[in-house]
Amino acid sequence: MGYDAGAWADFCAAVMGTSGALSGLLIVAVTINIERILAYPGLSARAAATLILFAAPLVLCALVLAPGQPRGALAAELLATGAVLGWALTAAHARAARAPDRRDRSRHLRTATTLLCAGGVLLAGATLAAGWGGGLYWLLPTVLGAFVLGLLATWVLLVEILR
């Protein structure tokens, strides 16, 4: 099943709905607290990284759900998406880290976030191409990690920022 994209249709449909809902939650959180977010350098970059975390599973699952594509094409798409995801998260985290008075000092968590999310997608693509090592099963911890880490960051943007 890890190498058959069709077997992942239900999982991907559920993930896409969840991804859309969580992205909407983030937009509401940012909208409610936009003045406070803009007042603290680095928080807008953290919000951008969180949106990336919520949008990435939607993109990944859209790729998996594309009908009739060969396994090699999906593997290449996952590898490219993993590289872009790693670049985007690294850029957002670097921008947050450069903020002179930033509340977010969790450099190791940001690094782990990038490694978990981008690394998981890259592993899924590489093992799907190779035909061994897990294939699409790597998307499960990647998606769950993105959602959990994104929810934690959304909590900060929605609640903790008010303290």
Phi and psi in radians as a Rosetta constraint file:
Dihedral C 1 N 2 CA 2 C 2 CIRCULARHARMONIC -1.191 0.35
Dihedral N 2 CA 2 C 2 N 3 CIRCULARHARMONIC -0.197 0.35
Dihedral C 2 N 3 CA 3 C 3 CIRCULARHARMONIC -2.082 0.35
Dihedral N 3 CA 3 C 3 N 4 CIRCULARHARMONIC 0.101 0.35
Dihedral C 3 N 4 CA 4 C 4 CIRCULARHARMONIC -1.962 0.35
Dihedral N 4 CA 4 C 4 N 5 CIRCULARHARMONIC 1.793 0.35
Dihedral C 4 N 5 CA 5 C 5 CIRCULARHARMONIC -1.060 0.35
Dihedral N 5 CA 5 C 5 N 6 CIRCULARHARMONIC -0.573 0.35
Dihedral C 5 N 6 CA 6 C 6 CIRCULARHARMONIC -1.071 0.35
Dihedral N 6 CA 6 C 6 N 7 CIRCULARHARMONIC -0.528 0.35
Dihedral C 6 N 7 CA 7 C 7 CIRCULARHARMONIC -1.234 0.35
Dihedral N 7 CA 7 C 7 N 8 CIRCULARHARMONIC -0.224 0.35
Dihedral C 7 N 8 CA 8 C 8 CIRCULARHARMONIC -1.760 0.35
Dihedral N 8 CA 8 C 8 N 9 CIRCULARHARMONIC 0.177 0.35
Dihedral C 8 N 9 CA 9 C 9 CIRCULARHARMONIC -1.068 0.35
Dihedral N 9 CA 9 C 9 N 10 CIRCULARHARMONIC -0.827 0.35
Dihedral C 9 N 10 CA 10 C 10 CIRCULARHARMONIC -1.140 0.35
Dihedral N 10 CA 10 C 10 N 11 CIRCULARHARMONIC -0.765 0.35
Dihedral C 10 N 11 CA 11 C 11 CIRCULARHARMONIC -1.009 0.35
Dihedral N 11 CA 11 C 11 N 12 CIRCULARHARMONIC -0.834 0.35
Dihedral C 11 N 12 CA 12 C 12 CIRCULARHARMONIC -1.177 0.35
Dihedral N 12 CA 12 C 12 N 13 CIRCULARHARMONIC -0.628 0.35
Dihedral C 12 N 13 CA 13 C 13 CIRCULARHARMONIC -1.111 0.35
Dihedral N 13 CA 13 C 13 N 14 CIRCULARHARMONIC -0.743 0.35
Dihedral C 13 N 14 CA 14 C 14 CIRCULARHARMONIC -1.144 0.35
Dihedral N 14 CA 14 C 14 N 15 CIRCULARHARMONIC -0.730 0.35
Dihedral C 14 N 15 CA 15 C 15 CIRCULARHARMONIC -1.118 0.35
Dihedral N 15 CA 15 C 15 N 16 CIRCULARHARMONIC -0.710 0.35
Dihedral C 15 N 16 CA 16 C 16 CIRCULARHARMONIC -1.112 0.35
Dihedral N 16 CA 16 C 16 N 17 CIRCULARHARMONIC -0.711 0.35
Dihedral C 16 N 17 CA 17 C 17 CIRCULARHARMONIC -1.134 0.35
Dihedral N 17 CA 17 C 17 N 18 CIRCULARHARMONIC -0.750 0.35
Dihedral C 17 N 18 CA 18 C 18 CIRCULARHARMONIC -1.123 0.35
Dihedral N 18 CA 18 C 18 N 19 CIRCULARHARMONIC -0.737 0.35
Dihedral C 18 N 19 CA 19 C 19 CIRCULARHARMONIC -1.050 0.35
Dihedral N 19 CA 19 C 19 N 20 CIRCULARHARMONIC -0.771 0.35
Dihedral C 19 N 20 CA 20 C 20 CIRCULARHARMONIC -1.113 0.35
Dihedral N 20 CA 20 C 20 N 21 CIRCULARHARMONIC -0.740 0.35
Dihedral C 20 N 21 CA 21 C 21 CIRCULARHARMONIC -1.136 0.35
Dihedral N 21 CA 21 C 21 N 22 CIRCULARHARMONIC -0.759 0.35
Dihedral C 21 N 22 CA 22 C 22 CIRCULARHARMONIC -1.194 0.35
Dihedral N 22 CA 22 C 22 N 23 CIRCULARHARMONIC -0.634 0.35
Dihedral C 22 N 23 CA 23 C 23 CIRCULARHARMONIC -1.079 0.35
Dihedral N 23 CA 23 C 23 N 24 CIRCULARHARMONIC -0.709 0.35
Dihedral C 23 N 24 CA 24 C 24 CIRCULARHARMONIC -1.110 0.35
Dihedral N 24 CA 24 C 24 N 25 CIRCULARHARMONIC -0.718 0.35
Dihedral C 24 N 25 CA 25 C 25 CIRCULARHARMONIC -1.029 0.35
Dihedral N 25 CA 25 C 25 N 26 CIRCULARHARMONIC -0.753 0.35
Dihedral C 25 N 26 CA 26 C 26 CIRCULARHARMONIC -1.116 0.35
Dihedral N 26 CA 26 C 26 N 27 CIRCULARHARMONIC -0.761 0.35
Dihedral C 26 N 27 CA 27 C 27 CIRCULARHARMONIC -1.047 0.35
Dihedral N 27 CA 27 C 27 N 28 CIRCULARHARMONIC -0.717 0.35
Dihedral C 27 N 28 CA 28 C 28 CIRCULARHARMONIC -1.117 0.35
Dihedral N 28 CA 28 C 28 N 29 CIRCULARHARMONIC -0.792 0.35
Dihedral C 28 N 29 CA 29 C 29 CIRCULARHARMONIC -1.050 0.35
Dihedral N 29 CA 29 C 29 N 30 CIRCULARHARMONIC -0.764 0.35
Dihedral C 29 N 30 CA 30 C 30 CIRCULARHARMONIC -1.173 0.35
Dihedral N 30 CA 30 C 30 N 31 CIRCULARHARMONIC -0.725 0.35
Dihedral C 30 N 31 CA 31 C 31 CIRCULARHARMONIC -1.099 0.35
Dihedral N 31 CA 31 C 31 N 32 CIRCULARHARMONIC -0.750 0.35
Dihedral C 31 N 32 CA 32 C 32 CIRCULARHARMONIC -1.104 0.35
Dihedral N 32 CA 32 C 32 N 33 CIRCULARHARMONIC -0.674 0.35
Dihedral C 32 N 33 CA 33 C 33 CIRCULARHARMONIC -1.977 0.35
Dihedral N 33 CA 33 C 33 N 34 CIRCULARHARMONIC 0.473 0.35
Dihedral C 33 N 34 CA 34 C 34 CIRCULARHARMONIC -1.023 0.35
Dihedral N 34 CA 34 C 34 N 35 CIRCULARHARMONIC -0.698 0.35
Dihedral C 34 N 35 CA 35 C 35 CIRCULARHARMONIC -1.130 0.35
Dihedral N 35 CA 35 C 35 N 36 CIRCULARHARMONIC -0.756 0.35
Dihedral C 35 N 36 CA 36 C 36 CIRCULARHARMONIC -1.193 0.35
Dihedral N 36 CA 36 C 36 N 37 CIRCULARHARMONIC -0.672 0.35
Dihedral C 36 N 37 CA 37 C 37 CIRCULARHARMONIC -1.105 0.35
Dihedral N 37 CA 37 C 37 N 38 CIRCULARHARMONIC -0.768 0.35
Dihedral C 37 N 38 CA 38 C 38 CIRCULARHARMONIC -1.239 0.35
Dihedral N 38 CA 38 C 38 N 39 CIRCULARHARMONIC -0.379 0.35
Dihedral C 38 N 39 CA 39 C 39 CIRCULARHARMONIC -1.286 0.35
Dihedral N 39 CA 39 C 39 N 40 CIRCULARHARMONIC -0.390 0.35
Dihedral C 39 N 40 CA 40 C 40 CIRCULARHARMONIC -1.929 0.35
Dihedral N 40 CA 40 C 40 N 41 CIRCULARHARMONIC 1.926 0.35
Dihedral C 40 N 41 CA 41 C 41 CIRCULARHARMONIC -0.986 0.35
Dihedral N 41 CA 41 C 41 N 42 CIRCULARHARMONIC 2.378 0.35
Dihedral C 41 N 42 CA 42 C 42 CIRCULARHARMONIC 1.743 0.35
Dihedral N 42 CA 42 C 42 N 43 CIRCULARHARMONIC -0.426 0.35
Dihedral C 42 N 43 CA 43 C 43 CIRCULARHARMONIC -1.260 0.35
Dihedral N 43 CA 43 C 43 N 44 CIRCULARHARMONIC -0.555 0.35
Dihedral C 43 N 44 CA 44 C 44 CIRCULARHARMONIC -1.162 0.35
Dihedral N 44 CA 44 C 44 N 45 CIRCULARHARMONIC -0.610 0.35
Dihedral C 44 N 45 CA 45 C 45 CIRCULARHARMONIC -1.186 0.35
Dihedral N 45 CA 45 C 45 N 46 CIRCULARHARMONIC -0.638 0.35
Dihedral C 45 N 46 CA 46 C 46 CIRCULARHARMONIC -1.143 0.35
Dihedral N 46 CA 46 C 46 N 47 CIRCULARHARMONIC -0.685 0.35
Dihedral C 46 N 47 CA 47 C 47 CIRCULARHARMONIC -1.101 0.35
Dihedral N 47 CA 47 C 47 N 48 CIRCULARHARMONIC -0.697 0.35
Dihedral C 47 N 48 CA 48 C 48 CIRCULARHARMONIC -1.114 0.35
Dihedral N 48 CA 48 C 48 N 49 CIRCULARHARMONIC -0.755 0.35
Dihedral C 48 N 49 CA 49 C 49 CIRCULARHARMONIC -1.086 0.35
Dihedral N 49 CA 49 C 49 N 50 CIRCULARHARMONIC -0.654 0.35
Dihedral C 49 N 50 CA 50 C 50 CIRCULARHARMONIC -1.172 0.35
Dihedral N 50 CA 50 C 50 N 51 CIRCULARHARMONIC -0.710 0.35
Dihedral C 50 N 51 CA 51 C 51 CIRCULARHARMONIC -1.094 0.35
Dihedral N 51 CA 51 C 51 N 52 CIRCULARHARMONIC -0.664 0.35
Dihedral C 51 N 52 CA 52 C 52 CIRCULARHARMONIC -1.075 0.35
Dihedral N 52 CA 52 C 52 N 53 CIRCULARHARMONIC -0.749 0.35
Dihedral C 52 N 53 CA 53 C 53 CIRCULARHARMONIC -1.070 0.35
Dihedral N 53 CA 53 C 53 N 54 CIRCULARHARMONIC -0.665 0.35
Dihedral C 53 N 54 CA 54 C 54 CIRCULARHARMONIC -1.382 0.35
Dihedral N 54 CA 54 C 54 N 55 CIRCULARHARMONIC -0.556 0.35
Dihedral C 54 N 55 CA 55 C 55 CIRCULARHARMONIC -1.433 0.35
Dihedral N 55 CA 55 C 55 N 56 CIRCULARHARMONIC -0.515 0.35
Dihedral C 55 N 56 CA 56 C 56 CIRCULARHARMONIC -1.001 0.35
Dihedral N 56 CA 56 C 56 N 57 CIRCULARHARMONIC -0.813 0.35
Dihedral C 56 N 57 CA 57 C 57 CIRCULARHARMONIC -1.064 0.35
Dihedral N 57 CA 57 C 57 N 58 CIRCULARHARMONIC -0.584 0.35
Dihedral C 57 N 58 CA 58 C 58 CIRCULARHARMONIC -1.091 0.35
Dihedral N 58 CA 58 C 58 N 59 CIRCULARHARMONIC -0.816 0.35
Dihedral C 58 N 59 CA 59 C 59 CIRCULARHARMONIC -1.119 0.35
Dihedral N 59 CA 59 C 59 N 60 CIRCULARHARMONIC -0.800 0.35
Dihedral C 59 N 60 CA 60 C 60 CIRCULARHARMONIC -1.032 0.35
Dihedral N 60 CA 60 C 60 N 61 CIRCULARHARMONIC -0.800 0.35
Dihedral C 60 N 61 CA 61 C 61 CIRCULARHARMONIC -1.241 0.35
Dihedral N 61 CA 61 C 61 N 62 CIRCULARHARMONIC -0.541 0.35
Dihedral C 61 N 62 CA 62 C 62 CIRCULARHARMONIC -1.100 0.35
Dihedral N 62 CA 62 C 62 N 63 CIRCULARHARMONIC -0.680 0.35
Dihedral C 62 N 63 CA 63 C 63 CIRCULARHARMONIC -1.124 0.35
Dihedral N 63 CA 63 C 63 N 64 CIRCULARHARMONIC -0.773 0.35
Dihedral C 63 N 64 CA 64 C 64 CIRCULARHARMONIC -1.125 0.35
Dihedral N 64 CA 64 C 64 N 65 CIRCULARHARMONIC -0.627 0.35
Dihedral C 64 N 65 CA 65 C 65 CIRCULARHARMONIC -1.394 0.35
Dihedral N 65 CA 65 C 65 N 66 CIRCULARHARMONIC -0.197 0.35
Dihedral C 65 N 66 CA 66 C 66 CIRCULARHARMONIC -1.022 0.35
Dihedral N 66 CA 66 C 66 N 67 CIRCULARHARMONIC 2.109 0.35
Dihedral C 66 N 67 CA 67 C 67 CIRCULARHARMONIC -1.277 0.35
Dihedral N 67 CA 67 C 67 N 68 CIRCULARHARMONIC 2.495 0.35
Dihedral C 67 N 68 CA 68 C 68 CIRCULARHARMONIC 1.254 0.35
Dihedral N 68 CA 68 C 68 N 69 CIRCULARHARMONIC 0.186 0.35
Dihedral C 68 N 69 CA 69 C 69 CIRCULARHARMONIC -1.484 0.35
Dihedral N 69 CA 69 C 69 N 70 CIRCULARHARMONIC 2.518 0.35
Dihedral C 69 N 70 CA 70 C 70 CIRCULARHARMONIC -1.137 0.35
Dihedral N 70 CA 70 C 70 N 71 CIRCULARHARMONIC 2.684 0.35
Dihedral C 70 N 71 CA 71 C 71 CIRCULARHARMONIC -1.011 0.35
Dihedral N 71 CA 71 C 71 N 72 CIRCULARHARMONIC -0.675 0.35
Dihedral C 71 N 72 CA 72 C 72 CIRCULARHARMONIC -1.120 0.35
Dihedral N 72 CA 72 C 72 N 73 CIRCULARHARMONIC -0.650 0.35
Dihedral C 72 N 73 CA 73 C 73 CIRCULARHARMONIC -1.167 0.35
Dihedral N 73 CA 73 C 73 N 74 CIRCULARHARMONIC -0.767 0.35
Dihedral C 73 N 74 CA 74 C 74 CIRCULARHARMONIC -1.102 0.35
Dihedral N 74 CA 74 C 74 N 75 CIRCULARHARMONIC -0.711 0.35
Dihedral C 74 N 75 CA 75 C 75 CIRCULARHARMONIC -1.054 0.35
Dihedral N 75 CA 75 C 75 N 76 CIRCULARHARMONIC -0.772 0.35
Dihedral C 75 N 76 CA 76 C 76 CIRCULARHARMONIC -1.114 0.35
Dihedral N 76 CA 76 C 76 N 77 CIRCULARHARMONIC -0.704 0.35
Dihedral C 76 N 77 CA 77 C 77 CIRCULARHARMONIC -1.111 0.35
Dihedral N 77 CA 77 C 77 N 78 CIRCULARHARMONIC -0.719 0.35
Dihedral C 77 N 78 CA 78 C 78 CIRCULARHARMONIC -1.153 0.35
Dihedral N 78 CA 78 C 78 N 79 CIRCULARHARMONIC -0.710 0.35
Dihedral C 78 N 79 CA 79 C 79 CIRCULARHARMONIC -1.094 0.35
Dihedral N 79 CA 79 C 79 N 80 CIRCULARHARMONIC -0.773 0.35
Dihedral C 79 N 80 CA 80 C 80 CIRCULARHARMONIC -1.141 0.35
Dihedral N 80 CA 80 C 80 N 81 CIRCULARHARMONIC -0.737 0.35
Dihedral C 80 N 81 CA 81 C 81 CIRCULARHARMONIC -1.143 0.35
Dihedral N 81 CA 81 C 81 N 82 CIRCULARHARMONIC -0.691 0.35
Dihedral C 81 N 82 CA 82 C 82 CIRCULARHARMONIC -1.078 0.35
Dihedral N 82 CA 82 C 82 N 83 CIRCULARHARMONIC -0.710 0.35
Dihedral C 82 N 83 CA 83 C 83 CIRCULARHARMONIC -1.150 0.35
Dihedral N 83 CA 83 C 83 N 84 CIRCULARHARMONIC -0.773 0.35
Dihedral C 83 N 84 CA 84 C 84 CIRCULARHARMONIC -1.139 0.35
Dihedral N 84 CA 84 C 84 N 85 CIRCULARHARMONIC -0.715 0.35
Dihedral C 84 N 85 CA 85 C 85 CIRCULARHARMONIC -1.082 0.35
Dihedral N 85 CA 85 C 85 N 86 CIRCULARHARMONIC -0.773 0.35
Dihedral C 85 N 86 CA 86 C 86 CIRCULARHARMONIC -1.069 0.35
Dihedral N 86 CA 86 C 86 N 87 CIRCULARHARMONIC -0.752 0.35
Dihedral C 86 N 87 CA 87 C 87 CIRCULARHARMONIC -1.108 0.35
Dihedral N 87 CA 87 C 87 N 88 CIRCULARHARMONIC -0.812 0.35
Dihedral C 87 N 88 CA 88 C 88 CIRCULARHARMONIC -1.121 0.35
Dihedral N 88 CA 88 C 88 N 89 CIRCULARHARMONIC -0.769 0.35
Dihedral C 88 N 89 CA 89 C 89 CIRCULARHARMONIC -1.161 0.35
Dihedral N 89 CA 89 C 89 N 90 CIRCULARHARMONIC -0.718 0.35
Dihedral C 89 N 90 CA 90 C 90 CIRCULARHARMONIC -1.089 0.35
Dihedral N 90 CA 90 C 90 N 91 CIRCULARHARMONIC -0.745 0.35
Dihedral C 90 N 91 CA 91 C 91 CIRCULARHARMONIC -1.107 0.35
Dihedral N 91 CA 91 C 91 N 92 CIRCULARHARMONIC -0.773 0.35
Dihedral C 91 N 92 CA 92 C 92 CIRCULARHARMONIC -1.151 0.35
Dihedral N 92 CA 92 C 92 N 93 CIRCULARHARMONIC -0.743 0.35
Dihedral C 92 N 93 CA 93 C 93 CIRCULARHARMONIC -1.187 0.35
Dihedral N 93 CA 93 C 93 N 94 CIRCULARHARMONIC -0.641 0.35
Dihedral C 93 N 94 CA 94 C 94 CIRCULARHARMONIC -1.137 0.35
Dihedral N 94 CA 94 C 94 N 95 CIRCULARHARMONIC -0.687 0.35
Dihedral C 94 N 95 CA 95 C 95 CIRCULARHARMONIC -1.117 0.35
Dihedral N 95 CA 95 C 95 N 96 CIRCULARHARMONIC -0.722 0.35
Dihedral C 95 N 96 CA 96 C 96 CIRCULARHARMONIC -1.151 0.35
Dihedral N 96 CA 96 C 96 N 97 CIRCULARHARMONIC -0.657 0.35
Dihedral C 96 N 97 CA 97 C 97 CIRCULARHARMONIC -1.222 0.35
Dihedral N 97 CA 97 C 97 N 98 CIRCULARHARMONIC -0.442 0.35
Dihedral C 97 N 98 CA 98 C 98 CIRCULARHARMONIC -1.399 0.35
Dihedral N 98 CA 98 C 98 N 99 CIRCULARHARMONIC -0.174 0.35
Dihedral C 98 N 99 CA 99 C 99 CIRCULARHARMONIC -1.114 0.35
Dihedral N 99 CA 99 C 99 N 100 CIRCULARHARMONIC 2.289 0.35
Dihedral C 99 N 100 CA 100 C 100 CIRCULARHARMONIC -1.165 0.35
Dihedral N 100 CA 100 C 100 N 101 CIRCULARHARMONIC -0.665 0.35
Dihedral C 100 N 101 CA 101 C 101 CIRCULARHARMONIC -2.161 0.35
Dihedral N 101 CA 101 C 101 N 102 CIRCULARHARMONIC 1.303 0.35
Dihedral C 101 N 102 CA 102 C 102 CIRCULARHARMONIC -1.824 0.35
Dihedral N 102 CA 102 C 102 N 103 CIRCULARHARMONIC 2.518 0.35
Dihedral C 102 N 103 CA 103 C 103 CIRCULARHARMONIC -1.406 0.35
Dihedral N 103 CA 103 C 103 N 104 CIRCULARHARMONIC -0.511 0.35
Dihedral C 103 N 104 CA 104 C 104 CIRCULARHARMONIC -1.506 0.35
Dihedral N 104 CA 104 C 104 N 105 CIRCULARHARMONIC 1.822 0.35
Dihedral C 104 N 105 CA 105 C 105 CIRCULARHARMONIC -1.947 0.35
Dihedral N 105 CA 105 C 105 N 106 CIRCULARHARMONIC 0.340 0.35
Dihedral C 105 N 106 CA 106 C 106 CIRCULARHARMONIC -1.592 0.35
Dihedral N 106 CA 106 C 106 N 107 CIRCULARHARMONIC 1.171 0.35
Dihedral C 106 N 107 CA 107 C 107 CIRCULARHARMONIC -1.028 0.35
Dihedral N 107 CA 107 C 107 N 108 CIRCULARHARMONIC -0.715 0.35
Dihedral C 107 N 108 CA 108 C 108 CIRCULARHARMONIC -1.177 0.35
Dihedral N 108 CA 108 C 108 N 109 CIRCULARHARMONIC -0.630 0.35
Dihedral C 108 N 109 CA 109 C 109 CIRCULARHARMONIC -1.161 0.35
Dihedral N 109 CA 109 C 109 N 110 CIRCULARHARMONIC -0.691 0.35
Dihedral C 109 N 110 CA 110 C 110 CIRCULARHARMONIC -1.118 0.35
Dihedral N 110 CA 110 C 110 N 111 CIRCULARHARMONIC -0.722 0.35
Dihedral C 110 N 111 CA 111 C 111 CIRCULARHARMONIC -1.126 0.35
Dihedral N 111 CA 111 C 111 N 112 CIRCULARHARMONIC -0.760 0.35
Dihedral C 111 N 112 CA 112 C 112 CIRCULARHARMONIC -1.105 0.35
Dihedral N 112 CA 112 C 112 N 113 CIRCULARHARMONIC -0.665 0.35
Dihedral C 112 N 113 CA 113 C 113 CIRCULARHARMONIC -1.049 0.35
Dihedral N 113 CA 113 C 113 N 114 CIRCULARHARMONIC -0.831 0.35
Dihedral C 113 N 114 CA 114 C 114 CIRCULARHARMONIC -1.117 0.35
Dihedral N 114 CA 114 C 114 N 115 CIRCULARHARMONIC -0.780 0.35
Dihedral C 114 N 115 CA 115 C 115 CIRCULARHARMONIC -1.131 0.35
Dihedral N 115 CA 115 C 115 N 116 CIRCULARHARMONIC -0.753 0.35
Dihedral C 115 N 116 CA 116 C 116 CIRCULARHARMONIC -1.110 0.35
Dihedral N 116 CA 116 C 116 N 117 CIRCULARHARMONIC -0.870 0.35
Dihedral C 116 N 117 CA 117 C 117 CIRCULARHARMONIC -1.317 0.35
Dihedral N 117 CA 117 C 117 N 118 CIRCULARHARMONIC -0.957 0.35
Dihedral C 117 N 118 CA 118 C 118 CIRCULARHARMONIC -1.205 0.35
Dihedral N 118 CA 118 C 118 N 119 CIRCULARHARMONIC -0.723 0.35
Dihedral C 118 N 119 CA 119 C 119 CIRCULARHARMONIC -1.092 0.35
Dihedral N 119 CA 119 C 119 N 120 CIRCULARHARMONIC -0.694 0.35
Dihedral C 119 N 120 CA 120 C 120 CIRCULARHARMONIC -1.110 0.35
Dihedral N 120 CA 120 C 120 N 121 CIRCULARHARMONIC -0.701 0.35
Dihedral C 120 N 121 CA 121 C 121 CIRCULARHARMONIC -1.185 0.35
Dihedral N 121 CA 121 C 121 N 122 CIRCULARHARMONIC -0.737 0.35
Dihedral C 121 N 122 CA 122 C 122 CIRCULARHARMONIC -1.102 0.35
Dihedral N 122 CA 122 C 122 N 123 CIRCULARHARMONIC -0.719 0.35
Dihedral C 122 N 123 CA 123 C 123 CIRCULARHARMONIC -1.100 0.35
Dihedral N 123 CA 123 C 123 N 124 CIRCULARHARMONIC -0.734 0.35
Dihedral C 123 N 124 CA 124 C 124 CIRCULARHARMONIC -1.047 0.35
Dihedral N 124 CA 124 C 124 N 125 CIRCULARHARMONIC -0.802 0.35
Dihedral C 124 N 125 CA 125 C 125 CIRCULARHARMONIC -1.139 0.35
Dihedral N 125 CA 125 C 125 N 126 CIRCULARHARMONIC -0.781 0.35
Dihedral C 125 N 126 CA 126 C 126 CIRCULARHARMONIC -1.169 0.35
Dihedral N 126 CA 126 C 126 N 127 CIRCULARHARMONIC -0.776 0.35
Dihedral C 126 N 127 CA 127 C 127 CIRCULARHARMONIC -1.300 0.35
Dihedral N 127 CA 127 C 127 N 128 CIRCULARHARMONIC -0.486 0.35
Dihedral C 127 N 128 CA 128 C 128 CIRCULARHARMONIC -1.152 0.35
Dihedral N 128 CA 128 C 128 N 129 CIRCULARHARMONIC -0.751 0.35
Dihedral C 128 N 129 CA 129 C 129 CIRCULARHARMONIC -1.122 0.35
Dihedral N 129 CA 129 C 129 N 130 CIRCULARHARMONIC -0.706 0.35
Dihedral C 129 N 130 CA 130 C 130 CIRCULARHARMONIC -1.306 0.35
Dihedral N 130 CA 130 C 130 N 131 CIRCULARHARMONIC -0.441 0.35
Dihedral C 130 N 131 CA 131 C 131 CIRCULARHARMONIC 1.460 0.35
Dihedral N 131 CA 131 C 131 N 132 CIRCULARHARMONIC 0.175 0.35
Dihedral C 131 N 132 CA 132 C 132 CIRCULARHARMONIC -2.694 0.35
Dihedral N 132 CA 132 C 132 N 133 CIRCULARHARMONIC 2.753 0.35
Dihedral C 132 N 133 CA 133 C 133 CIRCULARHARMONIC 1.819 0.35
Dihedral N 133 CA 133 C 133 N 134 CIRCULARHARMONIC 0.053 0.35
Dihedral C 133 N 134 CA 134 C 134 CIRCULARHARMONIC 2.177 0.35
Dihedral N 134 CA 134 C 134 N 135 CIRCULARHARMONIC -0.672 0.35
Dihedral C 134 N 135 CA 135 C 135 CIRCULARHARMONIC 1.009 0.35
Dihedral N 135 CA 135 C 135 N 136 CIRCULARHARMONIC -2.241 0.35
Dihedral C 135 N 136 CA 136 C 136 CIRCULARHARMONIC -1.217 0.35
Dihedral N 136 CA 136 C 136 N 137 CIRCULARHARMONIC -0.236 0.35
Dihedral C 136 N 137 CA 137 C 137 CIRCULARHARMONIC -1.057 0.35
Dihedral N 137 CA 137 C 137 N 138 CIRCULARHARMONIC -0.408 0.35
Dihedral C 137 N 138 CA 138 C 138 CIRCULARHARMONIC -1.176 0.35
Dihedral N 138 CA 138 C 138 N 139 CIRCULARHARMONIC -0.317 0.35
Dihedral C 138 N 139 CA 139 C 139 CIRCULARHARMONIC -1.222 0.35
Dihedral N 139 CA 139 C 139 N 140 CIRCULARHARMONIC -0.483 0.35
Dihedral C 139 N 140 CA 140 C 140 CIRCULARHARMONIC -1.080 0.35
Dihedral N 140 CA 140 C 140 N 141 CIRCULARHARMONIC -0.989 0.35
Dihedral C 140 N 141 CA 141 C 141 CIRCULARHARMONIC -1.157 0.35
Dihedral N 141 CA 141 C 141 N 142 CIRCULARHARMONIC -0.504 0.35
Dihedral C 141 N 142 CA 142 C 142 CIRCULARHARMONIC -1.139 0.35
Dihedral N 142 CA 142 C 142 N 143 CIRCULARHARMONIC -0.858 0.35
Dihedral C 142 N 143 CA 143 C 143 CIRCULARHARMONIC -1.157 0.35
Dihedral N 143 CA 143 C 143 N 144 CIRCULARHARMONIC -0.808 0.35
Dihedral C 143 N 144 CA 144 C 144 CIRCULARHARMONIC -1.080 0.35
Dihedral N 144 CA 144 C 144 N 145 CIRCULARHARMONIC -0.737 0.35
Dihedral C 144 N 145 CA 145 C 145 CIRCULARHARMONIC -1.086 0.35
Dihedral N 145 CA 145 C 145 N 146 CIRCULARHARMONIC -0.755 0.35
Dihedral C 145 N 146 CA 146 C 146 CIRCULARHARMONIC -1.074 0.35
Dihedral N 146 CA 146 C 146 N 147 CIRCULARHARMONIC -0.743 0.35
Dihedral C 146 N 147 CA 147 C 147 CIRCULARHARMONIC -1.178 0.35
Dihedral N 147 CA 147 C 147 N 148 CIRCULARHARMONIC -0.795 0.35
Dihedral C 147 N 148 CA 148 C 148 CIRCULARHARMONIC -1.130 0.35
Dihedral N 148 CA 148 C 148 N 149 CIRCULARHARMONIC -0.833 0.35
Dihedral C 148 N 149 CA 149 C 149 CIRCULARHARMONIC -1.146 0.35
Dihedral N 149 CA 149 C 149 N 150 CIRCULARHARMONIC -0.653 0.35
Dihedral C 149 N 150 CA 150 C 150 CIRCULARHARMONIC -1.146 0.35
Dihedral N 150 CA 150 C 150 N 151 CIRCULARHARMONIC -0.684 0.35
Dihedral C 150 N 151 CA 151 C 151 CIRCULARHARMONIC -1.139 0.35
Dihedral N 151 CA 151 C 151 N 152 CIRCULARHARMONIC -0.684 0.35
Dihedral C 151 N 152 CA 152 C 152 CIRCULARHARMONIC -1.082 0.35
Dihedral N 152 CA 152 C 152 N 153 CIRCULARHARMONIC -0.768 0.35
Dihedral C 152 N 153 CA 153 C 153 CIRCULARHARMONIC -1.171 0.35
Dihedral N 153 CA 153 C 153 N 154 CIRCULARHARMONIC -0.636 0.35
Dihedral C 153 N 154 CA 154 C 154 CIRCULARHARMONIC -1.145 0.35
Dihedral N 154 CA 154 C 154 N 155 CIRCULARHARMONIC -0.658 0.35
Dihedral C 154 N 155 CA 155 C 155 CIRCULARHARMONIC -1.026 0.35
Dihedral N 155 CA 155 C 155 N 156 CIRCULARHARMONIC -0.761 0.35
Dihedral C 155 N 156 CA 156 C 156 CIRCULARHARMONIC -1.069 0.35
Dihedral N 156 CA 156 C 156 N 157 CIRCULARHARMONIC -0.784 0.35
Dihedral C 156 N 157 CA 157 C 157 CIRCULARHARMONIC -1.240 0.35
Dihedral N 157 CA 157 C 157 N 158 CIRCULARHARMONIC -0.410 0.35
Dihedral C 157 N 158 CA 158 C 158 CIRCULARHARMONIC -1.701 0.35
Dihedral N 158 CA 158 C 158 N 159 CIRCULARHARMONIC -0.710 0.35
Dihedral C 158 N 159 CA 159 C 159 CIRCULARHARMONIC -2.005 0.35
Dihedral N 159 CA 159 C 159 N 160 CIRCULARHARMONIC -0.947 0.35
Dihedral C 159 N 160 CA 160 C 160 CIRCULARHARMONIC -1.103 0.35
Dihedral N 160 CA 160 C 160 N 161 CIRCULARHARMONIC -0.506 0.35
Dihedral C 160 N 161 CA 161 C 161 CIRCULARHARMONIC -1.125 0.35
Dihedral N 161 CA 161 C 161 N 162 CIRCULARHARMONIC -0.378 0.35
Dihedral C 161 N 162 CA 162 C 162 CIRCULARHARMONIC -1.400 0.35
Dihedral N 162 CA 162 C 162 N 163 CIRCULARHARMONIC -0.183 0.35
